[in-house]
Amino acid sequence: MNPFLVRNKLPDFHSVKPRHVLPALNKIITENKKIILQLESADDSPTWENFVIPLEKCSEKLNRVWSYINHINAVKSSTSYRKAYNQTLSKVTEYSSDLGQSYVLYKKYKTLLKKNRGLNASRKKLIKNEITSFELSGVALPEKQKIKFKEIQSNLSKLSSSFDENILDSINSFKLVITDKNSLKGIPNDVINSALMRAKTKKSKGWLFTIDFPSYLPIMQYADNRKLRKDIYYAYSTKASSLFKKEFDNTNNINNILKLKYQLSKLLGYPNISSMLLRTKMAKSSKEVTSFLSKLTKNATKAALRDIADIKDIAKEFNITEPKAWDIPFLSEKLKKRRFNITDDEIKQYFPVNNVLNGLFNICKKIYGLTIYEKKASTWHKDVKFFEIYDKKKELVGKFYLDLYAREHKRGGAWMDEAISKYKFENEKDNPVAFLTCNFMPPTNSDAYLTHDEVITLFHEFGHGLHHLLTEVTEYSISGIKGVEWDAVELPSQFMENYCWEWSVIKDMSYNNKTKTYMPKNLFTKLLESKNFQSGMQTLRQVEFALFDIKLHSEYNPKNKNFMKILEGVRAKVSIIDAPRWNKFPHSFSHIFSGGYSAAYYSYKWAEVLSADAYSLFEEIGILSKTAGSKFRKEILSKGGSRSAMESFIAFRGRKPNIQALLAHHGLMNQ
């Protein structure tokens, strides 16, 4: 049996092979096409039961298999698997394009909405979403333009895949071997030991470092050797560009992705790319987005200028007259140590992974009444864990895989993906399953430990997971995070981050396995005092990324392909740290070129307004309040895409969101 096609249980991921990919996908697409043809040719009037449910079943079957296939490509890539994946990618894109351009199905959805027979609010929302999706797929275009539209979509999917592959190949190809231990002065021992083990695995002398983030960041923060910092910064910030290796250069991919998206927007009658992409967002125009970002810039600039002045002051003590980009993390860490008498490495000793997970699960038990158990399951790597979630009635709510550690052939970053989404079709139903993926430093000879930033990352991704897993919506296409406006999808994830700054949570979650002690209150107080350390600089950094993204997709002109010039203009406007001209950040900006954040990177800050304001209710009545937790679960987490994000927020908070809570959380009030 093909492991991807198993439906009565989860796949045997351990036995998955590249040869399973294409047959599984082909089988589902062939079956779905037959059903779609029958629906298109049916003469009877469309109803929820005879029309929507069969299409929902088709979507569920395909998305489940494609999610499995896509996930393995991200976490266990190989040359043969990548080849099979890219073959199926073109088939999925073609299938989706054909479906999205079916004028017959589009008209039937419109007829069903117009007749409005027994449709509740959530079903109407689903149908409206589908109608919008058809329109954004070019359903109303003349036949010649439909063909052009499909061709563009096919090429875009290939380019996005190539973009990610170039980043992964760049990371995998870079090896920095250090043979002189004096060059490693300042770097924490666990990082050095990890580099030593990596070198031994590769049968290399000395210490082997990579530009995987858990290897790269500690060098930037702690290495006394300035040349070492510059060398690894150069590799990290030029990856997937011509300055790294020409065969991994993403320049053409970026230009072609922008050109094709521009062509799509013009075919659909939009003035630019962002107007097309904002159709399904809470923010309705690039002007609204830039106005929001300008407000953040105004509130953060004064604090950011103080931050950079402090860095320049401490730089003199290290004989650095003009701090460069590769000095900033190092000097910031020194400044943080002096100001708060703590370092990330010191804090890290109190966050062994298992304790952090237990603390996270306890929060879910206290505010949502959930119990989480680890279970055995077939996985794609020995370090992957599997869990089941039960509610207070001891009923199964959902399941999730947890893949925490960085390794070769695994995509960088952290994310949550849907494996199975909740649905109910007549007598058939299923609970949701999630993939939660991070890239932390793997354990060496002892337990794995997390920095506080990594604890925040874990809580963030778990927040996404809860949004997917705690849905009570049984209409497939609007359950979990499906159908949620993209600029609101970060609300639950950023909401969970707040718990990483609460003593009542940290005191039970932290534990030093060597000293057998919990984190002292005075150490936590220092950590809390450092919360808004350089918040001005960090806010402007996020604004820089978001402003580059929205300007790129609003102002793109095929006659002017210099996307770096747009970035330089943005940096001149908002950045207070001079990036070297050879910094090729866009070449690995996968969020906007291969992820779902094109003209939507502002979503992180937009949703942070929502999450900070939502959390302020917990601050008012108790951060572990069951009452607030029950309301948040009922009005936000459980609703999925069954209503607009604004409706859900107002139902929870009793009013529209405001920016004050966000500014207060970042210490940017009255700036």
C-alpha positions in Angstrom: 0.0 0.0 0.0 1.3 3.4 -0.9 1.9 5.2 2.5 0.6 8.5 1.2 -2.8 7.0 0.3 -3.6 5.5 3.7 -6.7 7.1 5.1 -7.8 5.1 8.2 -4.5 5.9 10.0 -1.5 8.3 9.6 1.1 7.4 7.0 4.1 5.2 7.8 6.5 8.1 7.1 9.5 6.0 7.9 8.8 3.9 4.8 8.1 6.8 2.4 10.2 6.6 -0.8 10.4 8.9 -3.9 8.6 6.2 -5.9 5.5 6.7 -3.8 5.0 10.4 -4.7 3.8 10.4 -8.3 1.5 7.4 -8.2 -0.3 8.7 -5.0 -0.9 12.1 -6.6 -1.9 10.7 -10.0 -4.5 8.5 -8.3 -6.2 11.3 -6.4 -6.2 13.7 -9.3 -7.7 11.1 -11.7 -10.5 10.3 -9.2 -11.2 14.0 -8.5 -11.4 14.8 -12.2 -14.1 12.2 -12.7 -16.2 13.7 -9.9 -15.7 17.3 -11.1 -16.8 16.3 -14.6 -20.0 14.8 -13.2 -20.7 17.9 -11.2 -20.1 20.1 -14.2 -22.5 18.1 -16.4 -25.2 17.6 -13.7 -28.5 19.3 -14.6 -30.0 19.4 -11.1 -30.0 22.6 -9.2 -26.9 22.9 -6.9 -27.4 22.4 -3.2 -24.9 22.1 -0.3 -25.3 18.3 -0.3 -25.2 17.5 -4.1 -22.6 20.1 -5.1 -20.5 21.6 -2.3 -19.8 18.5 -0.3 -18.5 16.5 -3.3 -16.1 19.3 -4.1 -15.1 19.6 -0.5 -14.3 15.9 -0.5 -12.2 16.3 -3.5 -10.2 19.2 -1.9 -9.8 17.2 1.3 -8.4 14.1 -0.4 -5.9 16.0 -2.6 -4.8 18.4 0.1 -4.1 15.6 2.6 -1.9 13.7 0.2 -0.2 16.9 -1.1 0.5 18.0 2.5 2.3 14.8 3.2 4.3 15.0 0.0 5.2 18.6 0.5 6.2 18.2 4.1 8.7 15.4 3.4 10.2 17.5 0.7 10.8 20.3 3.3 12.2 18.1 6.1 13.9 15.2 4.3 15.0 16.5 0.9 17.1 14.4 -1.5 17.9 14.6 -5.2 15.5 11.7 -6.1 12.7 13.0 -3.8 13.1 16.5 -5.1 12.8 15.2 -8.7 9.5 13.4 -7.9 8.2 16.4 -6.0 8.8 18.8 -8.9 7.0 16.4 -11.2 3.9 16.3 -9.0 4.1 20.1 -8.3 3.4 20.7 -12.0 0.4 18.3 -11.9 -1.1 19.9 -8.8 -0.7 23.4 -10.3 -2.4 22.3 -13.5 -5.2 20.6 -11.6 -5.8 23.7 -9.4 -5.7 26.0 -12.5 -8.3 23.9 -14.3 -10.5 23.7 -11.3 -10.2 27.4 -10.6 -11.2 28.3 -14.2 -14.3 26.1 -14.4 -17.0 28.7 -15.3 -19.7 26.0 -14.8 -18.7 25.4 -11.2 -18.3 29.2 -10.6 -21.8 29.8 -11.8 -23.2 27.0 -9.7 -21.6 28.5 -6.6 -23.1 31.9 -7.5 -26.5 30.3 -8.1 -26.4 28.5 -4.7 -25.5 31.7 -2.9 -28.3 33.6 -4.6 -30.9 31.0 -3.8 -29.7 30.9 -0.2 -31.5 27.7 0.6 -30.8 26.7 4.2 -27.3 28.2 4.3 -26.0 29.3 7.7 -23.5 32.1 8.0 -20.4 29.9 7.9 -21.6 28.1 4.8 -22.3 31.4 3.1 -18.8 32.5 4.0 -17.3 29.4 2.5 -19.2 29.9 -0.8 -18.2 33.6 -0.9 -14.6 32.5 -0.4 -14.8 30.0 -3.3 -16.4 32.6 -5.6 -13.5 35.0 -4.8 -11.0 32.2 -5.4 -12.5 31.5 -8.8 -12.3 35.1 -9.8 -8.7 35.3 -8.7 -8.0 32.2 -10.8 -9.1 34.0 -14.0 -12.5 32.2 -14.3 -14.0 35.1 -16.2 -11.2 35.6 -18.7 -11.6 34.8 -22.4 -10.2 31.4 -23.4 -6.9 32.6 -24.8 -6.2 34.6 -21.6 -7.2 31.6 -19.5 -4.5 29.5 -21.2 -2.0 32.3 -20.6 -3.1 32.6 -16.9 -2.6 28.8 -16.4 0.8 28.9 -18.1 1.9 31.7 -15.7 0.7 29.8 -12.6 2.6 26.7 -13.7 5.8 28.7 -14.2 5.3 30.5 -10.9 5.1 27.2 -8.9 8.3 26.0 -10.6 10.1 29.2 -9.8 9.0 29.2 -6.2 10.2 25.7 -5.8 13.5 26.6 -7.4 13.9 29.6 -5.1 13.6 27.4 -2.0 15.9 24.8 -3.5 18.7 27.4 -4.1 18.5 28.5 -0.5 18.7 24.9 0.8 21.5 24.0 -1.6 23.4 27.1 -0.5 23.1 26.3 3.1 24.1 22.6 2.5 27.1 23.5 0.4 28.7 25.9 2.9 31.2 24.5 5.3 33.5 26.6 7.5 36.2 24.5 9.1 38.2 26.1 12.0 41.4 24.3 13.1 42.7 26.9 15.5 40.7 26.8 18.7 41.9 30.3 19.6 39.6 31.5 16.7 36.6 30.2 18.7 37.2 32.4 21.7 33.9 33.7 23.2 31.7 31.1 21.5 29.6 29.0 24.0 30.9 25.4 24.7 27.7 23.7 23.5 28.1 25.4 20.2 31.7 24.4 19.9 30.9 20.8 20.9 28.2 20.7 18.3 30.7 22.0 15.7 33.2 19.3 16.8 30.6 16.5 16.4 29.6 17.9 13.0 33.3 17.8 11.9 33.7 14.2 13.1 30.5 13.1 11.3 32.0 14.6 8.1 35.4 13.1 8.9 36.9 16.5 9.0 39.5 18.0 11.4 38.8 20.8 13.8 35.3 22.4 14.1 32.8 22.6 11.3 30.3 25.5 11.2 27.5 26.0 8.8 25.1 28.9 8.0 22.2 27.0 9.5 20.8 29.5 12.0 21.7 27.6 15.2 25.3 27.4 14.0 25.4 30.9 12.5 23.8 33.0 15.2 26.1 32.1 18.2 29.2 33.1 16.1 27.6 36.5 15.4 26.7 37.0 19.0 29.7 35.7 20.8 32.8 35.2 18.6 35.6 37.6 19.7 37.2 37.1 16.3 35.9 39.9 14.1 37.1 38.4 10.9 35.2 35.1 11.7 32.1 37.1 12.3 32.5 38.9 9.0 33.2 35.8 7.0 30.2 33.9 8.2 28.0 37.0 7.9 29.1 37.4 4.3 28.2 33.7 3.5 24.8 34.0 5.3 23.8 37.3 3.7 24.9 36.4 0.2 23.5 32.9 0.1 21.4 32.1 -3.1 23.0 35.0 -4.9 25.8 35.3 -7.5 28.2 36.3 -4.8 27.8 32.9 -3.2 27.7 30.3 -6.0 26.3 31.2 -9.4 24.5 27.9 -9.8 22.4 28.8 -6.7 21.7 32.4 -7.7 18.1 33.5 -7.2 18.3 36.8 -9.1 16.5 35.4 -12.2 14.0 33.6 -10.1 13.1 36.9 -8.3 12.8 38.9 -11.5 10.7 36.2 -13.2 8.4 35.7 -10.2 7.7 39.5 -10.1 7.2 39.7 -13.8 4.8 36.8 -13.8 2.8 38.0 -10.8 2.6 41.4 -12.5 1.2 39.8 -15.7 -1.4 37.9 -13.5 -2.5 41.2 -11.9 -2.9 42.9 -15.3 -4.8 39.9 -16.7 -7.2 40.2 -13.8 -7.6 44.0 -14.2 -5.6 45.1 -11.2 -3.2 48.1 -11.4 -0.4 46.2 -9.6 0.5 43.0 -7.8 -0.4 44.2 -4.3 -3.9 45.2 -5.3 -4.5 41.7 -6.5 -3.0 40.0 -3.4 -4.7 42.3 -0.9 -8.2 41.3 -2.2 -8.4 38.6 0.5 -6.7 40.5 3.4 -8.0 42.7 6.3 -6.0 45.6 4.9 -7.5 46.5 1.6 -4.9 48.7 -0.1 -1.1 49.3 -0.1 -1.8 52.8 1.1 -3.5 51.4 4.3 -0.5 49.1 4.8 2.2 51.9 4.3 0.2 54.2 6.6 0.2 51.5 9.3 4.0 50.9 8.8 4.6 54.7 8.9 2.8 54.9 12.3 5.1 52.1 13.6 8.2 53.8 12.2 7.2 57.1 13.9 6.8 55.4 17.3 10.0 53.3 17.0 12.6 55.7 15.5 13.5 57.7 18.6 14.1 54.5 20.6 16.0 53.0 17.7 18.4 56.0 17.5 19.1 55.5 21.2 19.8 51.8 20.6 22.3 52.5 17.9 24.0 55.3 19.9 24.5 52.8 22.8 26.1 50.3 20.4 28.5 52.9 19.0 29.5 53.8 22.6 30.4 50.3 23.6 32.1 49.6 20.3 34.9 51.9 21.3 35.9 49.5 24.1 36.5 46.8 21.4 38.5 49.2 19.2 35.7 49.3 16.7 35.4 52.9 15.4 32.5 52.3 13.0 30.3 49.3 13.9 29.5 47.2 10.8 26.5 44.8 10.3 28.6 41.8 11.5 29.4 43.7 14.7 25.9 44.6 15.8 24.8 41.2 17.3 28.2 40.8 19.1 28.1 44.4 20.5 24.4 44.0 21.4 25.2 40.9 23.4 28.0 42.7 25.3 25.7 45.7 25.9 22.9 43.4 27.1 25.3 41.6 29.5 26.5 44.9 30.9 23.1 46.5 31.3 21.2 43.5 32.6 24.0 41.2 33.7 22.6 38.3 31.7 23.5 36.5 28.5 21.5 34.3 26.2 23.8 31.4 27.0 23.2 31.8 30.8 19.5 31.9 30.3 19.7 28.9 28.0 20.8 26.6 30.9 17.3 26.9 32.4 15.4 25.8 29.3 15.9 22.0 28.6 13.4 21.1 25.9 11.4 18.6 27.9 10.7 21.2 30.6 9.7 23.8 28.1 7.3 21.4 26.5 5.8 20.4 29.8 5.4 24.1 30.7 3.7 24.8 27.3 1.4 21.9 27.7 0.5 23.0 31.3 -0.6 26.4 30.0 -2.9 24.7 27.5 -4.3 22.6 30.4 -5.0 25.6 32.6 -6.6 28.0 30.1 -8.2 25.6 27.6 -8.7 22.4 29.7 -6.5 20.3 27.3 -4.3 17.3 28.1 -1.4 16.4 25.8 0.1 13.0 25.7 3.2 11.7 23.8 2.4 8.7 21.6 4.3 6.3 19.4 4.1 6.9 15.6 6.1 6.4 12.5 8.1 9.5 11.7 10.7 10.7 9.1 13.5 11.1 11.6 14.3 9.6 15.0 14.2 13.0 16.8 10.6 13.7 15.7 7.9 13.3 18.5 4.2 12.7 18.1 1.4 13.9 20.5 -2.3 13.7 20.9 -4.5 16.4 22.5 -7.6 15.6 24.6 -10.2 17.9 26.0 -11.6 17.9 29.6 -14.3 15.4 28.4 -11.3 13.1 27.5 -12.3 13.3 23.8 -9.6 13.4 21.2 -9.2 16.9 19.7 -6.3 16.6 17.4 -2.7 15.3 16.9 0.6 16.8 16.0 4.2 15.9 15.0 7.0 17.9 16.6 10.3 18.2 14.6 12.5 20.5 16.6 16.1 20.2 15.4 18.2 21.5 12.5 19.8 18.9 10.2 21.1 18.5 6.7 18.5 18.4 3.9 15.9 20.1 6.1 14.5 23.5 5.2 15.5 26.3 7.6 13.1 28.4 9.7 10.1 27.4 11.8 6.6 26.7 10.6 3.3 25.0 11.2 1.6 23.0 8.4 -1.7 21.3 8.2 -1.4 17.5 7.7 -5.1 16.9 8.1 -7.8 19.5 8.5 -11.0 18.9 10.5 -14.1 18.0 8.5 -17.4 16.2 8.6 -19.1 14.9 5.5 -22.4 13.0 6.2 -21.0 9.9 8.0 -17.4 10.7 7.4 -15.3 12.9 9.7 -11.7 13.4 10.9 -9.8 15.3 13.6 -7.0 17.7 12.6 -3.4 16.8 12.5 -0.5 19.4 12.4 3.2 19.4 11.5 5.2 21.7 13.9 8.7 22.3 12.7 11.6 24.2 14.1 15.4 24.3 13.6 17.0 24.4 17.0 20.5 23.2 17.8 20.3 19.4 18.3 21.4 17.8 21.6 25.0 16.7 21.8 25.8 14.4 24.7 23.1 15.7 27.0 19.6 17.3 26.8 18.8 19.8 24.2 18.5 23.4 25.6 16.7 26.4 24.1 17.6 30.0 24.2 14.8 32.3 25.4 14.3 33.4 21.8 13.9 29.8 20.8 11.3 29.2 23.5 9.4 32.1 22.0 9.7 30.5 18.6 8.3 27.2 19.9 5.4 29.0 21.6 4.7 30.9 18.4 4.5 27.8 16.2 2.4 26.1 18.8 0.0 29.0 18.7 -0.4 28.3 15.0 -0.9 24.7 15.8 -3.7 25.4 18.3 -5.5 27.6 15.7 -5.5 24.6 13.4 -6.2 21.9 16.0 -8.8 23.6 18.2 -11.2 24.5 15.4 -14.8 23.5 15.8 -15.7 24.3 12.2 -16.6 21.1 10.3 -16.9 22.7 6.9 -13.5 21.7 5.5 -12.5 24.8 3.5 -13.0 27.1 6.5 -11.8 24.9 9.4 -8.6 25.7 11.3 -6.6 28.4 9.6 -8.3 27.8 6.2 -10.2 30.9 5.0 -8.6 33.2 7.7 -7.4 36.5 6.3 -3.6 36.2 6.0 -2.9 39.3 8.0 -4.8 37.8 10.9 -3.4 34.3 10.8 -0.5 35.3 13.1 -2.9 36.4 15.9 -2.9 33.1 17.8 0.8 32.5 17.3 1.9 35.9 18.6 -0.6 35.7 21.4 1.2 32.6 22.7 4.5 34.4 22.7 3.3 36.6 25.6 3.5 33.6 28.0 7.3 33.5 27.6 7.5 36.7 29.7 5.3 35.7 32.6 7.0 34.6 35.9 4.1 32.3 36.8 4.8 30.4 33.7 8.6 30.6 33.6 9.2 29.6 37.3 7.6 26.1 36.7 8.9 25.7 33.1 12.6 26.5 33.7 15.0 24.0 35.3 18.8 23.6 35.3 19.5 19.9 35.0 23.1 20.4 36.2 22.4 22.4 39.3 19.0 20.9 39.9 17.5 24.3 40.4 14.7 26.4 38.9 15.4 29.8 37.4 15.9 32.3 40.3 13.4 35.2 40.4 16.1 37.8 40.2 17.4 36.2 37.0 13.9 36.3 35.5 13.6 39.9 36.6 16.7 40.7 34.6 15.3 38.8 31.6 12.0 40.7 31.8 13.9 44.0 32.1 15.7 43.0 28.9 12.4 42.3 27.0 12.4 45.6 25.2 16.1 45.8 24.8 16.6 47.3 21.3 12.9 47.1 20.6 13.2 50.3 18.5 15.8 48.7 16.3 13.9 45.4 16.1 10.7 47.2 15.2 12.4 49.2 12.4 14.0 45.9 11.1 10.5 44.4 10.7 9.2 47.6 9.1 12.1 47.5 6.7 11.2 44.0 5.5 7.4 44.8 5.3 7.9 48.1 3.5 10.3 46.5 1.0 7.7 43.8 0.4 4.7 46.1 -0.1 6.6 48.7 -2.2 8.1 45.9 -4.4 4.6 44.5 -5.1 3.0 47.9 -5.5 5.7 49.7 -7.6 7.1 46.8 -9.7 7.6 47.8 -13.3 8.8 45.1 -15.8 10.9 47.8 -17.5 12.9 48.3 -14.3 14.1 45.0 -12.8 16.3 46.5 -10.1 14.6 45.1 -7.0 17.8 45.9 -5.0 17.2 49.6 -5.7 13.8 49.4 -4.1 15.4 47.8 -1.0 18.1 50.5 -0.9 15.4 53.2 -1.0 13.6 51.6 1.9 16.8 51.2 3.9 17.6 54.9 3.3 14.2 55.7 4.7 13.9 53.5 7.8 17.1 51.6 8.5 19.6 52.9 11.1 22.1 50.1 10.5 24.0 50.4 7.2 23.9 47.1 5.4 26.8 46.5 3.1 26.0 46.8 -0.6 26.8 43.2 -1.1 24.1 42.1 1.4 21.7 40.1 -0.8 18.8 39.7 1.7 16.1 39.4 -1.0 17.7 36.3 -2.5 16.7 34.3 0.6 13.5 36.2 1.5 11.4 33.0 1.0 8.4 34.5 2.9 7.5 36.7 -0.1 9.0 34.8 -3.1 8.0 31.2 -2.3 5.8 31.5 0.8 2.4 33.0 1.4 3.6 36.5 2.4 3.8 38.3 -1.0 2.5 41.9 -0.3 1.7 40.5 3.2 4.9 40.6 5.3 3.2 43.5 7.2 0.9 40.8 8.6 3.3 40.0 11.4 3.0 43.5 12.8 -0.6 43.9 11.8 -1.5 40.7 13.7 0.6 41.7 16.6 -1.7 44.6 17.1 -4.5 42.1 17.4 -2.6 39.7 19.6 -1.3 42.3 22.0 -4.8 43.7 22.4 -6.3 40.3 22.9 -3.7 39.4 25.5 -4.5 42.6 27.4 -7.8 41.0 28.4 -5.8 38.2 30.1 -3.6 40.8 31.7 -6.7 42.4 33.1 -8.4 39.3 34.5 -5.6 36.8 34.9 -3.0 35.5 32.4 -4.1 31.9 33.1 -7.8 32.7 33.5 -10.0 29.9 32.4 -12.8 32.4 31.6 -10.6 34.4 29.3 -9.1 31.2 27.8 -12.6 29.8 27.2 -13.6 33.0 25.4 -10.4 33.1 23.3 -10.9 29.5 22.3 -14.6 30.0 21.5 -14.4 33.3 19.6 -10.9 33.1 18.0 -9.4 29.6 17.9 -12.5 27.6 17.2 -14.0 29.8 14.5 -11.5 29.2 11.8 -12.5 31.0 8.6 -16.2 30.8 9.3 -16.4 34.5 9.7 -14.2 37.5 9.2 -11.2 38.0 11.5 -12.6 41.4 12.6 -15.9 39.8 13.6 -14.0 37.2 15.7 -11.9 39.9 17.3 -14.9 42.1 18.2 -16.7 39.0 19.6 -13.8 38.4 21.8 -12.7 41.9 22.9 -16.1 43.7 22.5 -14.5 46.4 20.3 -12.2 46.9 17.4 -8.5 46.5 18.0 -6.2 49.5 18.8 -2.4 49.8 18.6 -1.8 51.0 22.2 -1.3 47.5 23.7 1.4 46.7 21.1 3.2 49.9 21.7 3.1 49.3 25.5 4.3 45.7 25.1 7.4 47.1 23.2 8.0 50.0 25.5 7.3 52.4 22.6 4.6 54.5 24.2 5.1 58.3 24.1 8.1 58.0 21.8 
